[in-house]
């Protein structure tokens, strides 16, 4: 047999090997029909050639306010542009229907019935950004830490040095601190230096949760940027560990991460997005957050004594316009 023919045979055997291993992983592990994934979009909900997915970070049962969403991000995936736009939504936006902050929507929904939190949160966040939200994903803090630790940490490029002297200590929420009026025993001091930092799960959680930093890092808008940095670092770490020749690592990542998140998008539906990303060229990820200039901070007395953000002009039209401009 000629050398060229031998190389062709070896290549075909190698291609068959990869295809078989991928099919087995998709069919047996992910429970995906490869035929449907390749030739259809399945039951994926699409409007205006886009699908929107809400990602919520919640404290979980081991923290105070277990169902208050600490981070709110919407991923808009555009099929024709092959672009995923991450939209950070401030948690302190006032919701007129709820007469409370938008970060309470998941808690209110869950108090009515199991699963109601995601339904209500998708409706409330969707009305704020002016986009229908088809799917949702929920991650609580303890599970977030497990994901980062399983990945053996992530590398995060911290943009600015900051100090937070009032980062809450878990389990100390109701401590009277032996009569200390400042309640200092409830808090710890955390500090992050500018530059690349290797973070474990606990450190990454502090980085994205910090709300009382001195200076510009102490507001919700800076926190959204930090959350996006961490999400990007997790994505990069996962991609760096995926090896299509050795599917074992990919299976291990899936079996570790999947039980730690709650979602209403199926693997088959997600496969329709993944297929489009792989087939089309130049996949792009864009990070956006609703700018502070579109909000006002009203007097506390009119909003149950809470710090809230309301849209300028007392309507959401400017926010909707900003989102559409960002996507187009």
C-alpha positions in Angstrom: 0.0 0.0 0.0 1.3 3.5 -0.9 2.3 5.9 1.9 -0.5 8.3 0.9 -3.1 5.6 1.1 -1.8 4.5 4.5 -2.1 8.1 5.8 -5.6 8.3 4.5 -6.6 5.1 6.2 -5.0 6.2 9.5 -6.8 9.5 9.3 -10.2 7.8 8.6 -9.7 5.5 11.5 -8.7 8.4 13.8 -11.8 10.4 12.6 -14.0 7.4 13.3 -12.5 7.0 16.7 -13.2 10.7 17.6 -16.7 10.6 16.1 -17.6 7.4 18.0 -16.3 8.7 21.3 -18.1 12.0 20.9 -21.4 10.2 19.9 -21.1 8.0 23.0 -20.5 11.0 25.2 -23.4 12.9 23.7 -25.8 10.0 23.7 -24.9 8.2 27.0 -23.7 11.1 29.2 -25.7 14.1 28.0 -28.7 12.1 26.8 -28.6 14.1 23.5 -29.8 12.9 20.1 -26.9 13.7 17.8 -29.1 13.6 14.8 -31.5 16.2 16.2 -28.5 18.3 17.4 -26.9 18.3 13.9 -30.0 18.8 11.8 -32.5 20.7 13.9 -32.8 23.3 16.7 -35.0 20.9 18.6 -37.4 22.5 20.9 -35.1 25.5 21.7 -37.1 28.7 22.1 -35.9 31.4 19.7 -37.2 34.9 19.0 -35.8 37.4 16.5 -33.0 34.9 15.9 -31.9 35.0 19.6 -32.2 33.1 22.8 -31.9 34.7 26.2 -30.7 32.9 29.3 -30.9 34.3 32.8 -28.1 33.4 35.3 -28.8 34.0 39.0 -26.4 33.7 41.9 -28.1 33.1 45.2 -26.7 32.7 48.8 -28.4 29.3 49.4 -29.9 27.9 52.6 -26.7 28.2 54.6 -26.7 32.1 54.3 -28.9 34.9 55.4 -31.5 35.8 52.8 -31.0 32.4 51.0 -33.1 33.2 47.9 -32.1 36.9 47.3 -30.2 37.0 44.0 -26.8 38.4 44.6 -25.8 38.5 40.9 -28.0 38.8 37.8 -26.7 38.2 34.3 -28.5 37.7 31.0 -26.8 35.9 28.2 -28.2 36.9 24.8 -27.1 34.5 22.1 -27.6 35.7 18.5 -27.6 32.8 16.0 -26.9 34.8 12.8 -24.1 36.9 14.4 -22.8 33.9 16.4 -22.4 36.3 19.3 -23.1 35.9 23.1 -23.7 39.2 24.9 -23.4 39.1 28.7 -25.7 41.8 30.2 -25.1 42.6 33.8 -28.2 43.8 35.6 -27.9 45.7 38.9 -29.6 43.9 41.8 -30.9 47.1 43.4 -33.3 48.2 40.5 -36.7 49.0 41.9 -39.5 46.8 40.6 -42.9 48.5 40.6 -44.9 45.2 40.3 -43.1 43.8 43.3 -42.8 47.0 45.3 -39.3 45.8 46.1 -35.8 45.4 44.5 -35.6 43.1 41.5 -33.2 40.8 43.4 -36.2 39.7 45.6 -38.1 38.3 42.6 -36.7 34.8 42.9 -37.4 34.7 46.6 -41.0 35.9 46.2 -41.6 33.3 43.4 -40.1 30.5 45.5 -42.3 31.4 48.5 -45.4 30.7 46.3 -44.2 27.4 44.9 -41.1 25.4 44.1 -39.9 26.6 40.7 -41.9 29.8 40.8 -38.8 31.8 41.6 -37.2 31.3 38.2 -40.5 32.0 36.5 -41.0 35.3 38.3 -37.3 36.3 38.0 -37.3 35.8 34.3 -40.4 37.9 33.9 -39.1 40.8 36.1 -35.6 40.9 34.6 -37.0 40.6 31.1 -39.3 43.6 31.7 -36.3 45.7 32.9 -34.1 44.9 29.9 -36.9 44.8 27.4 -36.2 41.2 26.2 -38.1 38.0 26.6 -36.1 35.5 28.7 -36.6 31.9 27.7 -34.4 30.0 30.1 -32.7 30.3 33.5 -29.8 28.9 35.5 -29.4 29.2 39.3 -26.1 28.7 41.2 -25.8 29.1 45.0 -22.6 30.3 46.7 -21.5 27.0 48.2 -21.9 25.3 44.8 -20.1 28.1 43.1 -17.1 27.6 45.4 -17.2 23.8 44.7 -17.0 24.5 40.9 -14.0 26.8 41.2 -12.2 24.4 43.6 -12.9 21.5 41.3 -11.2 23.4 38.5 -8.2 23.9 40.9 -8.7 27.6 41.0 -9.0 30.3 38.4 -6.8 33.2 37.3 -8.5 36.6 37.5 -7.0 39.9 36.3 -8.1 42.3 39.0 -8.6 45.8 37.5 -8.3 47.9 40.6 -7.0 47.5 44.2 -9.7 47.7 46.8 -10.5 47.1 50.4 -13.8 46.1 52.0 -13.9 46.5 55.8 -17.4 45.2 56.1 -17.5 41.8 54.3 -20.1 39.7 56.2 -18.9 36.6 58.1 -21.1 33.6 57.5 -22.9 32.6 60.7 -22.4 36.0 62.4 -25.4 37.7 61.0 -27.3 37.9 64.3 -24.3 38.2 66.7 -24.8 41.1 69.2 -21.0 41.5 69.4 -21.1 41.8 73.2 -22.9 45.1 72.9 -20.6 46.7 70.3 -22.9 49.3 68.6 -20.8 49.1 65.4 -21.3 45.3 65.3 -17.8 44.8 64.1 -17.6 41.2 65.0 -20.0 40.4 62.1 -17.5 41.6 59.5 -14.0 40.9 58.2 -11.6 43.0 56.2 -10.8 41.7 52.7 -8.4 43.2 50.2 -7.6 42.6 46.5 -4.5 43.9 44.8 -4.5 45.0 41.1 -3.1 42.4 38.8 -3.4 38.7 38.0 -4.5 36.6 41.1 -5.0 32.9 41.4 -8.3 32.4 43.3 -9.8 29.4 45.0 -13.6 29.1 45.5 -13.7 31.1 48.7 -11.5 33.9 47.4 -13.5 34.1 44.1 -16.8 34.3 46.1 -15.5 37.2 48.2 -14.3 39.0 45.0 -17.7 38.9 43.4 -19.8 39.4 46.5 -18.0 42.4 48.0 -20.5 45.3 48.3 -18.8 47.7 50.8 -15.5 48.4 49.2 -14.0 51.9 49.7 -14.2 54.0 46.6 -15.5 53.1 43.1 -15.4 49.3 43.7 -18.1 49.7 46.4 -21.1 50.1 44.0 -23.2 47.5 42.2 -21.9 48.4 38.7 -18.3 47.6 39.7 -19.4 44.4 41.2 -21.1 43.4 38.0 -17.8 43.8 36.1 -16.0 41.7 38.7 -18.7 39.0 38.3 -18.2 39.0 34.5 -14.4 38.7 35.0 -14.9 35.6 37.1 -17.4 34.1 34.7 -14.9 34.6 31.9 -12.1 33.0 34.0 -14.2 29.9 34.7 -15.0 29.6 31.0 -11.4 29.8 30.1 -10.4 27.2 32.7 -13.0 24.7 31.5 -12.0 25.1 27.9 -8.4 24.6 28.7 -9.2 21.3 30.3 -11.3 19.9 27.5 -9.6 17.4 25.2 -11.7 15.9 22.4 -9.3 12.9 22.2 -9.7 12.1 25.9 -13.4 12.6 26.8 -12.9 11.4 30.4 -12.0 14.9 31.6 -15.1 16.4 29.8 -17.3 13.7 31.4 -15.8 14.4 34.8 -16.4 18.2 34.5 -20.0 17.5 33.4 -20.7 15.1 36.3 -19.3 17.5 38.8 -20.9 20.8 37.6 -24.3 19.6 36.4 -25.6 18.5 39.9 -24.5 21.9 41.3 -26.8 24.1 39.1 -30.5 24.3 38.7 -31.8 25.0 35.2 -34.8 24.8 32.9 -32.8 24.5 29.6 -32.2 20.9 28.6 -29.0 19.5 27.2 -30.7 18.9 23.8 -31.8 22.6 23.7 -28.3 23.8 24.7 -26.8 21.6 22.0 -28.6 23.6 19.4 -26.6 26.7 20.6 -23.4 24.8 20.8 -23.8 23.4 17.3 -24.2 26.9 15.9 -21.2 28.2 17.8 -19.0 25.3 16.4 -20.3 25.4 12.8 -20.1 29.2 12.3 -16.9 31.1 12.5 -15.7 33.9 14.7 -17.7 33.2 17.8 -17.7 36.4 19.9 -18.4 37.1 23.5 -19.3 40.7 24.4 -19.7 42.0 28.0 -22.2 44.7 28.8 -23.7 46.2 32.0 -26.4 48.8 32.2 -24.6 52.0 32.9 -25.1 54.0 36.1 -25.9 57.1 34.1 -29.3 55.6 33.3 -30.4 55.5 36.9 -31.2 57.8 39.8 -30.9 57.1 43.5 -34.0 58.3 45.2 -34.7 59.1 48.9 -34.9 56.0 51.0 -38.3 57.0 52.6 -40.3 56.3 49.4 -38.9 52.8 48.9 -39.4 51.0 52.2 -36.3 52.6 53.6 -34.1 50.8 51.1 -31.3 51.9 48.8 -32.7 51.4 45.3 -32.0 52.4 41.7 -34.8 53.8 39.6 -34.5 54.6 35.8 -34.2 58.2 34.8 -37.5 59.6 33.6 -39.3 57.0 35.8 -39.7 54.5 32.9 -37.5 51.8 31.3 -37.4 53.1 27.7 -33.8 54.4 27.9 -32.7 51.1 29.4 -34.5 49.2 26.6 -32.9 51.4 24.0 -29.4 50.9 25.5 -29.8 47.1 25.4 -31.1 47.1 21.8 -28.2 49.4 20.7 -25.7 47.1 22.5 -27.1 44.0 20.7 -27.3 45.6 17.3 
